[in-house]
Amino acid sequence: MEIPSYDEIRALHRKHAPSDAAFELVFTHCEIVAAIADQLLARSGRGADAELVRAGCLLHDIGVYRLYDAAGRIDGGAYVTHGLLGHRLLAEEGLPETLCRFCSCHTGVGLTREDVLAQGLPIPPADYVPVTPEERMVMYADKFHSKSTPPRFVSPDSFETRIARFGQEKVTVFQALRRLYGDPELDALAAAHGHAVT
């Protein structure tokens, strides 16, 4: 499989971003997630393909562009669909399934068919969970930065508290990922980007 380069991925974001502001928000987030994943790979790569992880990080949120309205606002009510929207977008661009799955399998700590049904989510009932080391690492690295207004870094403890509202099972999954990959060092990244750590 040919993995697209940084420049090719950046061009794909530019192509689909509805505005400069949208591009700046989403692509910067993807770059930050890639930087977090680089830390994790250096410490506990667990045999993951670093080039594939980096591409997955840079592509995982591309579906967010399809949630912008004409006024430049993201449809928050449909946000959970951004993973599937990104999967479809990349498939339409001819990218392989291996890369498309980074979009559809990074939400939360993985969405199961049971989650979709129990929460009444507006996506087809199915399992949207990471299965490869690369998918797990992209999903985990994504937990530590938010595209909120303003964007911010999320400490491991803060994320664990947030995920608890979806049940102890989700907390257990996240705790297992923390043991596997460790906690990222966020302070230097936060300082470099001017984002708070919460």
C-alpha positions as CSV (number, residue, x, y, z in Angstrom):
1,M,0.0,0.0,0.0
2,E,1.3,3.4,-0.9
3,I,0.9,5.8,2.0
4,P,0.3,9.5,1.0
5,S,2.9,12.0,1.9
6,Y,2.5,14.9,4.3
7,D,2.1,17.3,1.4
8,E,-0.5,15.1,-0.3
9,I,-2.5,14.8,2.9
10,R,-2.3,18.6,3.5
11,A,-3.5,19.2,-0.1
12,L,-6.4,16.8,0.5
13,H,-7.4,18.9,3.6
14,R,-7.1,22.1,1.6
15,K,-9.3,20.6,-1.2
16,H,-12.1,19.7,1.2
17,A,-11.9,22.5,3.8
18,P,-14.8,24.9,3.3
19,S,-12.7,27.9,4.6
20,D,-9.2,28.8,5.8
21,A,-10.5,28.9,9.4
22,A,-11.8,25.3,9.0
23,F,-8.6,24.2,7.5
24,E,-6.6,25.8,10.3
25,L,-8.7,24.3,13.1
26,V,-8.9,20.7,11.7
27,F,-5.5,20.3,10.1
28,T,-3.7,21.9,13.1
29,H,-5.5,19.4,15.4
30,C,-4.4,16.5,13.1
31,E,-0.8,17.7,13.2
32,I,-1.0,17.9,17.0
33,V,-2.4,14.4,17.2
34,A,0.5,13.3,15.0
35,A,3.0,14.9,17.4
36,I,1.4,13.2,20.3
37,A,1.6,9.8,18.5
38,D,5.2,10.5,17.7
39,Q,5.9,10.6,21.4
40,L,4.0,7.4,22.0
41,L,5.8,5.6,19.2
42,A,9.2,6.7,20.6
43,R,8.4,5.2,24.0
44,S,6.1,2.3,23.3
45,G,5.5,1.8,19.6
46,R,4.6,-1.9,20.1
47,G,5.5,-2.8,16.6
48,A,3.2,-0.1,15.0
49,D,4.1,1.2,11.5
50,A,5.2,4.8,12.3
51,E,4.5,6.0,8.7
52,L,1.0,4.6,8.8
53,V,0.3,6.0,12.2
54,R,1.4,9.5,11.0
55,A,-0.8,9.3,8.0
56,G,-3.7,8.1,10.1
57,C,-3.3,11.0,12.5
58,L,-3.2,13.5,9.7
59,L,-6.3,12.0,8.1
60,H,-8.5,11.0,11.0
61,D,-10.7,14.1,11.2
62,I,-11.0,15.1,7.6
63,G,-14.7,14.3,7.7
64,V,-15.3,17.3,10.0
65,Y,-15.2,19.5,6.9
66,R,-18.5,17.9,5.8
67,L,-20.2,19.2,9.0
68,Y,-19.7,22.9,8.3
69,D,-22.7,25.0,7.4
70,A,-22.8,28.0,5.1
71,A,-22.1,30.3,8.1
72,G,-18.9,28.4,8.9
73,R,-20.3,26.6,12.0
74,I,-19.9,22.9,12.7
75,D,-23.1,21.0,13.2
76,G,-22.4,19.8,16.7
77,G,-25.5,17.6,16.8
78,A,-24.2,15.5,14.0
79,Y,-20.6,15.5,15.2
80,V,-20.6,11.8,15.9
81,T,-21.0,11.2,12.1
82,H,-17.7,12.9,11.2
83,G,-15.8,9.6,11.3
84,L,-18.1,7.9,8.8
85,L,-18.1,11.0,6.7
86,G,-14.3,11.0,6.6
87,H,-14.3,7.3,5.8
88,R,-16.5,8.0,2.8
89,L,-14.6,11.0,1.7
90,L,-11.3,9.1,1.7
91,A,-12.9,6.2,-0.1
92,E,-14.3,8.6,-2.8
93,E,-10.7,10.0,-3.1
94,G,-9.5,6.4,-3.9
95,L,-7.6,5.8,-0.7
96,P,-7.4,2.2,0.6
97,E,-9.6,0.9,3.4
98,T,-6.7,0.8,5.7
99,L,-6.5,4.6,5.7
100,C,-10.3,5.1,5.6
101,R,-10.7,3.2,8.8
102,F,-8.6,5.8,10.8
103,C,-11.6,8.1,10.3
104,S,-14.4,5.7,11.3
105,C,-12.6,4.0,14.2
106,H,-11.2,6.8,16.3
107,T,-14.3,8.1,18.1
108,G,-14.2,7.9,21.9
109,V,-12.4,4.7,22.8
110,G,-14.3,2.9,20.0
111,L,-18.0,2.7,19.3
112,T,-19.6,-0.7,19.4
113,R,-22.9,-1.7,17.7
114,E,-24.4,-1.8,21.2
115,D,-23.2,1.8,21.9
116,V,-24.8,3.0,18.7
117,L,-28.1,1.4,19.6
118,A,-28.1,2.3,23.3
119,Q,-27.2,5.9,22.7
120,G,-29.5,6.3,19.6
121,L,-26.5,7.6,17.6
122,P,-27.3,8.8,14.0
123,I,-25.0,6.2,12.4
124,P,-25.6,2.7,11.1
125,P,-25.4,0.2,13.9
126,A,-22.0,-1.5,13.6
127,D,-18.7,-1.8,15.4
128,Y,-16.4,1.2,14.9
129,V,-13.5,0.1,17.0
130,P,-9.8,0.1,16.3
131,V,-8.4,-3.3,15.7
132,T,-4.8,-2.7,14.6
133,P,-1.9,-1.3,16.6
134,E,-1.9,1.7,14.3
135,E,-5.6,2.3,14.7
136,R,-5.4,2.0,18.4
137,M,-2.5,4.5,18.6
138,V,-4.3,7.1,16.4
139,M,-7.5,6.8,18.5
140,Y,-5.5,7.1,21.8
141,A,-3.4,10.1,20.7
142,D,-6.6,11.9,19.5
143,K,-7.9,11.9,23.1
144,F,-5.4,14.5,24.3
145,H,-6.4,17.5,22.1
146,S,-9.8,19.1,21.4
147,K,-11.0,21.3,18.6
148,S,-13.2,23.1,21.1
149,T,-13.4,26.9,21.2
150,P,-10.7,27.7,22.0
151,P,-8.8,24.5,21.2
152,R,-7.2,22.9,24.2
153,F,-5.2,19.9,25.3
154,V,-6.9,17.3,27.5
155,S,-4.9,15.7,30.3
156,P,-5.3,11.9,30.7
157,D,-7.1,12.3,34.0
158,S,-9.5,14.8,32.5
159,F,-10.3,12.5,29.6
160,E,-10.8,9.6,31.9
161,T,-13.3,11.6,33.9
162,R,-15.2,12.7,30.7
163,I,-15.4,9.2,29.3
164,A,-16.8,7.8,32.6
165,R,-20.3,9.2,31.6
166,F,-20.4,6.5,29.0
167,G,-19.9,3.7,31.6
168,Q,-17.1,1.9,33.5
169,E,-16.4,-0.3,30.5
170,K,-15.1,2.7,28.6
171,V,-13.0,3.8,31.5
172,T,-11.5,0.3,31.7
173,V,-10.6,0.5,28.0
174,F,-9.0,3.9,28.4
175,Q,-7.0,2.7,31.4
176,A,-5.7,-0.3,29.5
177,L,-4.5,2.1,26.7
178,R,-2.8,4.3,29.3
179,R,-0.9,1.3,30.6
180,L,0.0,0.1,27.1
181,Y,1.1,3.5,25.7
182,G,1.7,5.7,28.7
183,D,0.6,9.3,29.2
184,P,1.8,11.9,26.6
185,E,3.8,14.9,27.7
186,L,1.5,17.8,26.8
187,D,3.0,20.9,28.4
188,A,5.6,21.6,25.7
189,L,3.0,21.1,22.9
190,A,0.5,23.3,24.7
191,A,3.1,26.1,25.1
192,A,4.1,25.8,21.4
193,H,0.5,26.1,20.2
194,G,-0.7,28.5,22.9
195,H,-3.5,26.1,24.0
196,A,-4.4,25.4,27.7
197,V,-4.2,22.0,29.2
198,T,-7.4,21.0,31.0
